[in-house]
């Protein structure tokens, strides 16, 4: 056998293509980032928000449904 020479391989990155083989279109503008941080202040973190004399300050209470009651089979 003779001498085996390695052939240099040039690797090139390919642009992203869609399923039809065409390059993906570039967006007209960059996406808008969403809001950061919590959506609303929570009473646990800010005690002044929950005022006991205002409507809605009471915790929600839904009484349990008795077995065999409405909505149950």
mmCIF file of the N, C-alpha and C atoms, coordinates in Angstrom:
data_MODEL
# 
_entry.id   MODEL 
# 
loop_
_atom_site.group_PDB 
_atom_site.id 
_atom_site.type_symbol 
_atom_site.label_atom_id 
_atom_site.label_alt_id 
_atom_site.label_comp_id 
_atom_site.label_asym_id 
_atom_site.label_entity_id 
_atom_site.label_seq_id 
_atom_site.pdbx_PDB_ins_code 
_atom_site.Cartn_x 
_atom_site.Cartn_y 
_atom_site.Cartn_z 
_atom_site.occupancy 
_atom_site.B_iso_or_equiv 
_atom_site.pdbx_formal_charge 
_atom_site.auth_seq_id 
_atom_site.auth_comp_id 
_atom_site.auth_asym_id 
_atom_site.auth_atom_id 
_atom_site.pdbx_PDB_model_num 
ATOM 1   N N  . UNK A 1 1  ? 0.839   -1.173 0.000  1.00 0.00 ? 1  UNK A N  1 
ATOM 2   C CA . UNK A 1 1  ? 0.000   0.000  0.000  1.00 0.00 ? 1  UNK A CA 1 
ATOM 3   C C  . UNK A 1 1  ? 0.887   1.239  0.000  1.00 0.00 ? 1  UNK A C  1 
ATOM 4   N N  . UNK A 1 2  ? 0.306   2.309  -0.488 1.00 0.00 ? 2  UNK A N  1 
ATOM 5   C CA . UNK A 1 2  ? 1.047   3.558  -0.542 1.00 0.00 ? 2  UNK A CA 1 
ATOM 6   C C  . UNK A 1 2  ? 0.767   4.423  0.678  1.00 0.00 ? 2  UNK A C  1 
ATOM 7   N N  . UNK A 1 3  ? 1.266   5.600  0.625  1.00 0.00 ? 3  UNK A N  1 
ATOM 8   C CA . UNK A 1 3  ? 1.073   6.549  1.725  1.00 0.00 ? 3  UNK A CA 1 
ATOM 9   C C  . UNK A 1 3  ? -0.333  7.153  1.602  1.00 0.00 ? 3  UNK A C  1 
ATOM 10  N N  . UNK A 1 4  ? -1.028  7.172  2.716  1.00 0.00 ? 4  UNK A N  1 
ATOM 11  C CA . UNK A 1 4  ? -2.376  7.742  2.730  1.00 0.00 ? 4  UNK A CA 1 
ATOM 12  C C  . UNK A 1 4  ? -2.266  9.184  3.199  1.00 0.00 ? 4  UNK A C  1 
ATOM 13  N N  . UNK A 1 5  ? -2.763  10.064 2.392  1.00 0.00 ? 5  UNK A N  1 
ATOM 14  C CA . UNK A 1 5  ? -2.749  11.475 2.766  1.00 0.00 ? 5  UNK A CA 1 
ATOM 15  C C  . UNK A 1 5  ? -4.167  11.886 3.169  1.00 0.00 ? 5  UNK A C  1 
ATOM 16  N N  . UNK A 1 6  ? -4.222  12.699 4.199  1.00 0.00 ? 6  UNK A N  1 
ATOM 17  C CA . UNK A 1 6  ? -5.547  13.190 4.592  1.00 0.00 ? 6  UNK A CA 1 
ATOM 18  C C  . UNK A 1 6  ? -5.864  14.448 3.797  1.00 0.00 ? 6  UNK A C  1 
ATOM 19  N N  . UNK A 1 7  ? -7.068  14.535 3.367  1.00 0.00 ? 7  UNK A N  1 
ATOM 20  C CA . UNK A 1 7  ? -7.518  15.688 2.603  1.00 0.00 ? 7  UNK A CA 1 
ATOM 21  C C  . UNK A 1 7  ? -8.161  16.653 3.587  1.00 0.00 ? 7  UNK A C  1 
ATOM 22  N N  . UNK A 1 8  ? -7.695  17.914 3.607  1.00 0.00 ? 8  UNK A N  1 
ATOM 23  C CA . UNK A 1 8  ? -8.302  18.867 4.547  1.00 0.00 ? 8  UNK A CA 1 
ATOM 24  C C  . UNK A 1 8  ? -9.774  19.103 4.201  1.00 0.00 ? 8  UNK A C  1 
ATOM 25  N N  . UNK A 1 9  ? -10.581 19.133 5.228  1.00 0.00 ? 9  UNK A N  1 
ATOM 26  C CA . UNK A 1 9  ? -12.016 19.347 5.056  1.00 0.00 ? 9  UNK A CA 1 
ATOM 27  C C  . UNK A 1 9  ? -12.350 20.743 5.563  1.00 0.00 ? 9  UNK A C  1 
ATOM 28  N N  . UNK A 1 10 ? -12.993 21.514 4.723  1.00 0.00 ? 10 UNK A N  1 
ATOM 29  C CA . UNK A 1 10 ? -13.414 22.856 5.113  1.00 0.00 ? 10 UNK A CA 1 
ATOM 30  C C  . UNK A 1 10 ? -14.887 22.772 5.493  1.00 0.00 ? 10 UNK A C  1 
ATOM 31  N N  . UNK A 1 11 ? -15.182 23.074 6.751  1.00 0.00 ? 11 UNK A N  1 
ATOM 32  C CA . UNK A 1 11 ? -16.569 23.038 7.212  1.00 0.00 ? 11 UNK A CA 1 
ATOM 33  C C  . UNK A 1 11 ? -17.123 24.455 7.187  1.00 0.00 ? 11 UNK A C  1 
ATOM 34  N N  . UNK A 1 12 ? -18.253 24.583 6.566  1.00 0.00 ? 12 UNK A N  1 
ATOM 35  C CA . UNK A 1 12 ? -18.901 25.888 6.483  1.00 0.00 ? 12 UNK A CA 1 
ATOM 36  C C  . UNK A 1 12 ? -20.266 25.784 7.139  1.00 0.00 ? 12 UNK A C  1 
ATOM 37  N N  . UNK A 1 13 ? -20.596 26.807 7.879  1.00 0.00 ? 13 UNK A N  1 
ATOM 38  C CA . UNK A 1 13 ? -21.924 26.793 8.496  1.00 0.00 ? 13 UNK A CA 1 
ATOM 39  C C  . UNK A 1 13 ? -22.958 27.133 7.425  1.00 0.00 ? 13 UNK A C  1 
ATOM 40  N N  . UNK A 1 14 ? -24.073 26.438 7.500  1.00 0.00 ? 14 UNK A N  1 
ATOM 41  C CA . UNK A 1 14 ? -25.139 26.658 6.539  1.00 0.00 ? 14 UNK A CA 1 
ATOM 42  C C  . UNK A 1 14 ? -26.182 27.570 7.157  1.00 0.00 ? 14 UNK A C  1 
ATOM 43  N N  . UNK A 1 15 ? -26.758 28.464 6.360  1.00 0.00 ? 15 UNK A N  1 
ATOM 44  C CA . UNK A 1 15 ? -27.843 29.284 6.907  1.00 0.00 ? 15 UNK A CA 1 
ATOM 45  C C  . UNK A 1 15 ? -29.055 28.413 7.196  1.00 0.00 ? 15 UNK A C  1 
ATOM 46  N N  . UNK A 1 16 ? -29.863 28.843 8.141  1.00 0.00 ? 16 UNK A N  1 
ATOM 47  C CA . UNK A 1 16 ? -31.072 28.093 8.492  1.00 0.00 ? 16 UNK A CA 1 
ATOM 48  C C  . UNK A 1 16 ? -31.992 28.032 7.283  1.00 0.00 ? 16 UNK A C  1 
ATOM 49  N N  . UNK A 1 17 ? -32.506 26.853 7.020  1.00 0.00 ? 17 UNK A N  1 
ATOM 50  C CA . UNK A 1 17 ? -33.414 26.697 5.889  1.00 0.00 ? 17 UNK A CA 1 
ATOM 51  C C  . UNK A 1 17 ? -34.744 26.154 6.383  1.00 0.00 ? 17 UNK A C  1 
ATOM 52  N N  . UNK A 1 18 ? -35.780 26.467 5.634  1.00 0.00 ? 18 UNK A N  1 
ATOM 53  C CA . UNK A 1 18 ? -37.106 25.958 5.979  1.00 0.00 ? 18 UNK A CA 1 
ATOM 54  C C  . UNK A 1 18 ? -37.292 24.591 5.344  1.00 0.00 ? 18 UNK A C  1 
ATOM 55  N N  . UNK A 1 19 ? -38.460 24.011 5.520  1.00 0.00 ? 19 UNK A N  1 
ATOM 56  C CA . UNK A 1 19 ? -38.719 22.670 5.003  1.00 0.00 ? 19 UNK A CA 1 
ATOM 57  C C  . UNK A 1 19 ? -38.694 22.621 3.476  1.00 0.00 ? 19 UNK A C  1 
ATOM 58  N N  . UNK A 1 20 ? -38.896 23.762 2.813  1.00 0.00 ? 20 UNK A N  1 
ATOM 59  C CA . UNK A 1 20 ? -38.878 23.751 1.349  1.00 0.00 ? 20 UNK A CA 1 
ATOM 60  C C  . UNK A 1 20 ? -37.484 24.031 0.794  1.00 0.00 ? 20 UNK A C  1 
ATOM 61  N N  . UNK A 1 21 ? -36.466 24.148 1.657  1.00 0.00 ? 21 UNK A N  1 
ATOM 62  C CA . UNK A 1 21 ? -35.101 24.346 1.210  1.00 0.00 ? 21 UNK A CA 1 
ATOM 63  C C  . UNK A 1 21 ? -34.704 25.792 1.008  1.00 0.00 ? 21 UNK A C  1 
ATOM 64  N N  . UNK A 1 22 ? -35.626 26.721 1.158  1.00 0.00 ? 22 UNK A N  1 
ATOM 65  C CA . UNK A 1 22 ? -35.301 28.135 1.005  1.00 0.00 ? 22 UNK A CA 1 
ATOM 66  C C  . UNK A 1 22 ? -34.816 28.700 2.330  1.00 0.00 ? 22 UNK A C  1 
ATOM 67  N N  . UNK A 1 23 ? -33.955 29.722 2.295  1.00 0.00 ? 23 UNK A N  1 
ATOM 68  C CA . UNK A 1 23 ? -33.504 30.314 3.564  1.00 0.00 ? 23 UNK A CA 1 
ATOM 69  C C  . UNK A 1 23 ? -34.669 30.944 4.317  1.00 0.00 ? 23 UNK A C  1 
ATOM 70  N N  . UNK A 1 24 ? -34.585 30.901 5.647  1.00 0.00 ? 24 UNK A N  1 
ATOM 71  C CA . UNK A 1 24 ? -35.623 31.502 6.486  1.00 0.00 ? 24 UNK A CA 1 
ATOM 72  C C  . UNK A 1 24 ? -35.622 33.015 6.283  1.00 0.00 ? 24 UNK A C  1 
ATOM 73  N N  . UNK A 1 25 ? -36.797 33.641 6.175  1.00 0.00 ? 25 UNK A N  1 
ATOM 74  C CA . UNK A 1 25 ? -36.831 35.102 6.040  1.00 0.00 ? 25 UNK A CA 1 
ATOM 75  C C  . UNK A 1 25 ? -36.431 35.768 7.353  1.00 0.00 ? 25 UNK A C  1 
ATOM 76  N N  . UNK A 1 26 ? -35.745 36.882 7.244  1.00 0.00 ? 26 UNK A N  1 
ATOM 77  C CA . UNK A 1 26 ? -35.352 37.628 8.440  1.00 0.00 ? 26 UNK A CA 1 
ATOM 78  C C  . UNK A 1 26 ? -36.526 38.510 8.861  1.00 0.00 ? 26 UNK A C  1 
ATOM 79  N N  . UNK A 1 27 ? -36.771 38.644 10.169 1.00 0.00 ? 27 UNK A N  1 
ATOM 80  C CA . UNK A 1 27 ? -37.884 39.494 10.618 1.00 0.00 ? 27 UNK A CA 1 
ATOM 81  C C  . UNK A 1 27 ? -37.606 40.963 10.313 1.00 0.00 ? 27 UNK A C  1 
ATOM 82  N N  . UNK A 1 28 ? -38.679 41.724 10.076 1.00 0.00 ? 28 UNK A N  1 
ATOM 83  C CA . UNK A 1 28 ? -38.538 43.152 9.798  1.00 0.00 ? 28 UNK A CA 1 
ATOM 84  C C  . UNK A 1 28 ? -38.030 43.912 11.013 1.00 0.00 ? 28 UNK A C  1 
ATOM 85  N N  . UNK A 1 29 ? -38.406 43.442 12.193 1.00 0.00 ? 29 UNK A N  1 
ATOM 86  C CA . UNK A 1 29 ? -37.959 44.107 13.425 1.00 0.00 ? 29 UNK A CA 1 
ATOM 87  C C  . UNK A 1 29 ? -37.749 43.059 14.505 1.00 0.00 ? 29 UNK A C  1 
ATOM 88  N N  . UNK A 1 30 ? -36.999 43.436 15.505 1.00 0.00 ? 30 UNK A N  1 
ATOM 89  C CA . UNK A 1 30 ? -36.704 42.534 16.614 1.00 0.00 ? 30 UNK A CA 1 
ATOM 90  C C  . UNK A 1 30 ? -37.949 42.362 17.480 1.00 0.00 ? 30 UNK A C  1 
ATOM 91  N N  . UNK A 1 31 ? -38.134 41.195 18.108 1.00 0.00 ? 31 UNK A N  1 
ATOM 92  C CA . UNK A 1 31 ? -39.288 41.021 18.996 1.00 0.00 ? 31 UNK A CA 1 
ATOM 93  C C  . UNK A 1 31 ? -39.176 41.913 20.228 1.00 0.00 ? 31 UNK A C  1 
ATOM 94  N N  . UNK A 1 32 ? -40.319 42.336 20.721 1.00 0.00 ? 32 UNK A N  1 
ATOM 95  C CA . UNK A 1 32 ? -40.370 43.193 21.904 1.00 0.00 ? 32 UNK A CA 1 
ATOM 96  C C  . UNK A 1 32 ? -40.257 42.304 23.138 1.00 0.00 ? 32 UNK A C  1 
ATOM 97  N N  . UNK A 1 33 ? -39.307 42.595 24.038 1.00 0.00 ? 33 UNK A N  1 
ATOM 98  C CA . UNK A 1 33 ? -39.197 41.760 25.244 1.00 0.00 ? 33 UNK A CA 1 
ATOM 99  C C  . UNK A 1 33 ? -40.403 41.958 26.151 1.00 0.00 ? 33 UNK A C  1 
ATOM 100 N N  . UNK A 1 34 ? -40.753 40.925 26.873 1.00 0.00 ? 34 UNK A N  1 
ATOM 101 C CA . UNK A 1 34 ? -41.886 40.980 27.784 1.00 0.00 ? 34 UNK A CA 1 
ATOM 102 C C  . UNK A 1 34 ? -41.534 41.705 29.072 1.00 0.00 ? 34 UNK A C  1 
ATOM 103 N N  . UNK A 1 35 ? -42.514 41.902 29.932 1.00 0.00 ? 35 UNK A N  1 
ATOM 104 C CA . UNK A 1 35 ? -42.256 42.586 31.195 1.00 0.00 ? 35 UNK A CA 1 
ATOM 105 C C  . UNK A 1 35 ? -41.365 41.746 32.103 1.00 0.00 ? 35 UNK A C  1 
ATOM 106 N N  . UNK A 1 36 ? -40.633 42.418 32.949 1.00 0.00 ? 36 UNK A N  1 
ATOM 107 C CA . UNK A 1 36 ? -39.752 41.729 33.890 1.00 0.00 ? 36 UNK A CA 1 
ATOM 108 C C  . UNK A 1 36 ? -40.283 41.931 35.308 1.00 0.00 ? 36 UNK A C  1 
ATOM 109 N N  . UNK A 1 37 ? -40.063 40.968 36.150 1.00 0.00 ? 37 UNK A N  1 
ATOM 110 C CA . UNK A 1 37 ? -40.471 41.078 37.541 1.00 0.00 ? 37 UNK A CA 1 
ATOM 111 C C  . UNK A 1 37 ? -41.893 40.601 37.758 1.00 0.00 ? 37 UNK A C  1 
ATOM 112 N N  . UNK A 1 38 ? -42.381 40.702 38.995 1.00 0.00 ? 38 UNK A N  1 
ATOM 113 C CA . UNK A 1 38 ? -43.739 40.240 39.292 1.00 0.00 ? 38 UNK A CA 1 
ATOM 114 C C  . UNK A 1 38 ? -44.779 41.134 38.620 1.00 0.00 ? 38 UNK A C  1 
ATOM 115 N N  . UNK A 1 39 ? -45.930 40.548 38.301 1.00 0.00 ? 39 UNK A N  1 
ATOM 116 C CA . UNK A 1 39 ? -46.982 41.299 37.619 1.00 0.00 ? 39 UNK A CA 1 
ATOM 117 C C  . UNK A 1 39 ? -47.634 42.319 38.534 1.00 0.00 ? 39 UNK A C  1 
ATOM 118 N N  . UNK A 1 40 ? -47.889 41.935 39.769 1.00 0.00 ? 40 UNK A N  1 
ATOM 119 C CA . UNK A 1 40 ? -48.539 42.844 40.706 1.00 0.00 ? 40 UNK A CA 1 
ATOM 120 C C  . UNK A 1 40 ? -47.864 42.705 42.061 1.00 0.00 ? 40 UNK A C  1 
ATOM 121 N N  . UNK A 1 41 ? -47.956 43.719 42.898 1.00 0.00 ? 41 UNK A N  1 
ATOM 122 C CA . UNK A 1 41 ? -47.424 43.561 44.252 1.00 0.00 ? 41 UNK A CA 1 
ATOM 123 C C  . UNK A 1 41 ? -48.333 42.631 45.052 1.00 0.00 ? 41 UNK A C  1 
ATOM 124 N N  . UNK A 1 42 ? -47.752 41.859 45.912 1.00 0.00 ? 42 UNK A N  1 
ATOM 125 C CA . UNK A 1 42 ? -48.501 40.905 46.714 1.00 0.00 ? 42 UNK A CA 1 
ATOM 126 C C  . UNK A 1 42 ? -48.594 41.410 48.153 1.00 0.00 ? 42 UNK A C  1 
ATOM 127 N N  . UNK A 1 43 ? -49.739 41.219 48.814 1.00 0.00 ? 43 UNK A N  1 
ATOM 128 C CA . UNK A 1 43 ? -49.891 41.700 50.190 1.00 0.00 ? 43 UNK A CA 1 
ATOM 129 C C  . UNK A 1 43 ? -48.829 41.145 51.136 1.00 0.00 ? 43 UNK A C  1 
ATOM 130 N N  . UNK A 1 44 ? -48.327 39.951 50.859 1.00 0.00 ? 44 UNK A N  1 
ATOM 131 C CA . UNK A 1 44 ? -47.301 39.378 51.729 1.00 0.00 ? 44 UNK A CA 1 
ATOM 132 C C  . UNK A 1 44 ? -46.045 40.233 51.689 1.00 0.00 ? 44 UNK A C  1 
ATOM 133 N N  . UNK A 1 45 ? -45.719 40.758 50.506 1.00 0.00 ? 45 UNK A N  1 
ATOM 134 C CA . UNK A 1 45 ? -44.512 41.562 50.354 1.00 0.00 ? 45 UNK A CA 1 
ATOM 135 C C  . UNK A 1 45 ? -44.732 43.020 50.733 1.00 0.00 ? 45 UNK A C  1 
ATOM 136 N N  . UNK A 1 46 ? -45.952 43.509 50.614 1.00 0.00 ? 46 UNK A N  1 
ATOM 137 C CA . UNK A 1 46 ? -46.252 44.908 50.906 1.00 0.00 ? 46 UNK A CA 1 
ATOM 138 C C  . UNK A 1 46 ? -47.507 44.954 51.773 1.00 0.00 ? 46 UNK A C  1 
ATOM 139 N N  . UNK A 1 47 ? -47.350 44.933 53.098 1.00 0.00 ? 47 UNK A N  1 
ATOM 140 C CA . UNK A 1 47 ? -48.511 44.847 53.987 1.00 0.00 ? 47 UNK A CA 1 
ATOM 141 C C  . UNK A 1 47 ? -49.517 45.983 53.831 1.00 0.00 ? 47 UNK A C  1 
ATOM 142 N N  . UNK A 1 48 ? -49.123 47.131 53.317 1.00 0.00 ? 48 UNK A N  1 
ATOM 143 C CA . UNK A 1 48 ? -50.050 48.250 53.189 1.00 0.00 ? 48 UNK A CA 1 
ATOM 144 C C  . UNK A 1 48 ? -51.078 48.065 52.091 1.00 0.00 ? 48 UNK A C  1 
ATOM 145 N N  . UNK A 1 49 ? -50.902 47.078 51.228 1.00 0.00 ? 49 UNK A N  1 
ATOM 146 C CA . UNK A 1 49 ? -51.829 46.899 50.109 1.00 0.00 ? 49 UNK A CA 1 
ATOM 147 C C  . UNK A 1 49 ? -53.157 46.332 50.588 1.00 0.00 ? 49 UNK A C  1 
ATOM 148 N N  . UNK A 1 50 ? -53.122 45.293 51.392 1.00 0.00 ? 50 UNK A N  1 
ATOM 149 C CA . UNK A 1 50 ? -54.358 44.673 51.880 1.00 0.00 ? 50 UNK A CA 1 
ATOM 150 C C  . UNK A 1 50 ? -54.879 45.485 53.058 1.00 0.00 ? 50 UNK A C  1 
ATOM 151 N N  . UNK A 1 51 ? -55.992 46.160 52.845 1.00 0.00 ? 51 UNK A N  1 
ATOM 152 C CA . UNK A 1 51 ? -56.585 46.953 53.909 1.00 0.00 ? 51 UNK A CA 1 
ATOM 153 C C  . UNK A 1 51 ? -57.831 46.215 54.391 1.00 0.00 ? 51 UNK A C  1 
ATOM 154 N N  . UNK A 1 52 ? -57.859 45.802 55.659 1.00 0.00 ? 52 UNK A N  1 
ATOM 155 C CA . UNK A 1 52 ? -58.957 44.977 56.150 1.00 0.00 ? 52 UNK A CA 1 
ATOM 156 C C  . UNK A 1 52 ? -60.323 45.642 56.080 1.00 0.00 ? 52 UNK A C  1 
ATOM 157 N N  . UNK A 1 53 ? -60.396 46.962 56.012 1.00 0.00 ? 53 UNK A N  1 
ATOM 158 C CA . UNK A 1 53 ? -61.702 47.617 55.979 1.00 0.00 ? 53 UNK A CA 1 
ATOM 159 C C  . UNK A 1 53 ? -62.230 47.804 54.551 1.00 0.00 ? 53 UNK A C  1 
ATOM 160 N N  . UNK A 1 54 ? -61.510 47.350 53.542 1.00 0.00 ? 54 UNK A N  1 
ATOM 161 C CA . UNK A 1 54 ? -61.924 47.504 52.145 1.00 0.00 ? 54 UNK A CA 1 
ATOM 162 C C  . UNK A 1 54 ? -62.507 46.195 51.607 1.00 0.00 ? 54 UNK A C  1 
ATOM 163 N N  . UNK A 1 55 ? -63.427 46.269 50.639 1.00 0.00 ? 55 UNK A N  1 
ATOM 164 C CA . UNK A 1 55 ? -63.964 45.052 50.038 1.00 0.00 ? 55 UNK A CA 1 
ATOM 165 C C  . UNK A 1 55 ? -62.856 44.260 49.351 1.00 0.00 ? 55 UNK A C  1 
ATOM 166 N N  . UNK A 1 56 ? -62.978 42.951 49.425 1.00 0.00 ? 56 UNK A N  1 
ATOM 167 C CA . UNK A 1 56 ? -61.989 42.089 48.799 1.00 0.00 ? 56 UNK A CA 1 
ATOM 168 C C  . UNK A 1 56 ? -60.818 41.754 49.686 1.00 0.00 ? 56 UNK A C  1 
ATOM 169 N N  . UNK A 1 57 ? -60.764 42.333 50.887 1.00 0.00 ? 57 UNK A N  1 
ATOM 170 C CA . UNK A 1 57 ? -59.658 42.046 51.789 1.00 0.00 ? 57 UNK A CA 1 
ATOM 171 C C  . UNK A 1 57 ? -59.815 40.677 52.442 1.00 0.00 ? 57 UNK A C  1 
ATOM 172 N N  . UNK A 1 58 ? -61.059 40.187 52.503 1.00 0.00 ? 58 UNK A N  1 
ATOM 173 C CA . UNK A 1 58 ? -61.292 38.886 53.116 1.00 0.00 ? 58 UNK A CA 1 
ATOM 174 C C  . UNK A 1 58 ? -60.797 37.794 52.170 1.00 0.00 ? 58 UNK A C  1 
ATOM 175 N N  . UNK A 1 59 ? -60.267 36.711 52.715 1.00 0.00 ? 59 UNK A N  1 
ATOM 176 C CA . UNK A 1 59 ? -59.849 35.614 51.833 1.00 0.00 ? 59 UNK A CA 1 
ATOM 177 C C  . UNK A 1 59 ? -61.071 34.961 51.194 1.00 0.00 ? 59 UNK A C  1 
ATOM 178 N N  . UNK A 1 60 ? -60.897 34.464 49.991 1.00 0.00 ? 60 UNK A N  1 
ATOM 179 C CA . UNK A 1 60 ? -61.993 33.768 49.318 1.00 0.00 ? 60 UNK A CA 1 
ATOM 180 C C  . UNK A 1 60 ? -62.285 32.469 50.051 1.00 0.00 ? 60 UNK A C  1 
ATOM 181 N N  . UNK A 1 61 ? -63.559 32.189 50.229 1.00 0.00 ? 61 UNK A N  1 
ATOM 182 C CA . UNK A 1 61 ? -63.949 30.955 50.893 1.00 0.00 ? 61 UNK A CA 1 
ATOM 183 C C  . UNK A 1 61 ? -65.046 30.309 50.072 1.00 0.00 ? 61 UNK A C  1 
ATOM 184 N N  . UNK A 1 62 ? -64.800 29.096 49.643 1.00 0.00 ? 62 UNK A N  1 
ATOM 185 C CA . UNK A 1 62 ? -65.790 28.320 48.919 1.00 0.00 ? 62 UNK A CA 1 
ATOM 186 C C  . UNK A 1 62 ? -66.103 27.116 49.786 1.00 0.00 ? 62 UNK A C  1 
ATOM 187 N N  . UNK A 1 63 ? -67.346 27.020 50.278 1.00 0.00 ? 63 UNK A N  1 
ATOM 188 C CA . UNK A 1 63 ? -67.669 25.884 51.144 1.00 0.00 ? 63 UNK A CA 1 
ATOM 189 C C  . UNK A 1 63 ? -67.562 24.573 50.367 1.00 0.00 ? 63 UNK A C  1 
ATOM 190 N N  . UNK A 1 64 ? -67.158 23.508 51.028 1.00 0.00 ? 64 UNK A N  1 
ATOM 191 C CA . UNK A 1 64 ? -67.039 22.221 50.334 1.00 0.00 ? 64 UNK A CA 1 
ATOM 192 C C  . UNK A 1 64 ? -68.405 21.700 49.905 1.00 0.00 ? 64 UNK A C  1 
ATOM 193 N N  . UNK A 1 65 ? -68.428 20.968 48.816 1.00 0.00 ? 65 UNK A N  1 
ATOM 194 C CA . UNK A 1 65 ? -69.664 20.359 48.313 1.00 0.00 ? 65 UNK A CA 1 
ATOM 195 C C  . UNK A 1 65 ? -69.873 19.039 49.036 1.00 0.00 ? 65 UNK A C  1 
ATOM 196 N N  . UNK A 1 66 ? -71.065 18.807 49.582 1.00 0.00 ? 66 UNK A N  1 
ATOM 197 C CA . UNK A 1 66 ? -71.298 17.531 50.268 1.00 0.00 ? 66 UNK A CA 1 
ATOM 198 C C  . UNK A 1 66 ? -71.239 16.368 49.268 1.00 0.00 ? 66 UNK A C  1 
ATOM 199 N N  . UNK A 1 67 ? -70.820 15.197 49.708 1.00 0.00 ? 67 UNK A N  1 
ATOM 200 C CA . UNK A 1 67 ? -70.757 14.050 48.795 1.00 0.00 ? 67 UNK A CA 1 
ATOM 201 C C  . UNK A 1 67 ? -72.121 13.776 48.177 1.00 0.00 ? 67 UNK A C  1 
ATOM 202 N N  . UNK A 1 68 ? -72.143 13.545 46.879 1.00 0.00 ? 68 UNK A N  1 
ATOM 203 C CA . UNK A 1 68 ? -73.394 13.279 46.174 1.00 0.00 ? 68 UNK A CA 1 
ATOM 204 C C  . UNK A 1 68 ? -74.185 14.529 45.872 1.00 0.00 ? 68 UNK A C  1 
ATOM 205 N N  . UNK A 1 69 ? -73.604 15.682 46.132 1.00 0.00 ? 69 UNK A N  1 
ATOM 206 C CA . UNK A 1 69 ? -74.292 16.941 45.888 1.00 0.00 ? 69 UNK A CA 1 
ATOM 207 C C  . UNK A 1 69 ? -74.300 17.301 44.410 1.00 0.00 ? 69 UNK A C  1 
ATOM 208 N N  . UNK A 1 70 ? -74.715 18.523 44.086 1.00 0.00 ? 70 UNK A N  1 
ATOM 209 C CA . UNK A 1 70 ? -74.804 18.932 42.686 1.00 0.00 ? 70 UNK A CA 1 
ATOM 210 C C  . UNK A 1 70 ? -73.430 18.877 42.005 1.00 0.00 ? 70 UNK A C  1 
ATOM 211 N N  . UNK A 1 71 ? -73.441 18.422 40.759 1.00 0.00 ? 71 UNK A N  1 
ATOM 212 C CA . UNK A 1 71 ? -72.202 18.352 39.996 1.00 0.00 ? 71 UNK A CA 1 
ATOM 213 C C  . UNK A 1 71 ? -71.418 17.080 40.208 1.00 0.00 ? 71 UNK A C  1 
ATOM 214 N N  . UNK A 1 72 ? -71.923 16.193 41.068 1.00 0.00 ? 72 UNK A N  1 
ATOM 215 C CA . UNK A 1 72 ? -71.230 14.929 41.307 1.00 0.00 ? 72 UNK A CA 1 
ATOM 216 C C  . UNK A 1 72 ? -72.138 13.788 40.904 1.00 0.00 ? 72 UNK A C  1 
ATOM 217 N N  . UNK A 1 73 ? -71.543 12.709 40.495 1.00 0.00 ? 73 UNK A N  1 
ATOM 218 C CA . UNK A 1 73 ? -72.345 11.558 40.070 1.00 0.00 ? 73 UNK A CA 1 
ATOM 219 C C  . UNK A 1 73 ? -72.387 10.511 41.151 1.00 0.00 ? 73 UNK A C  1 
# 
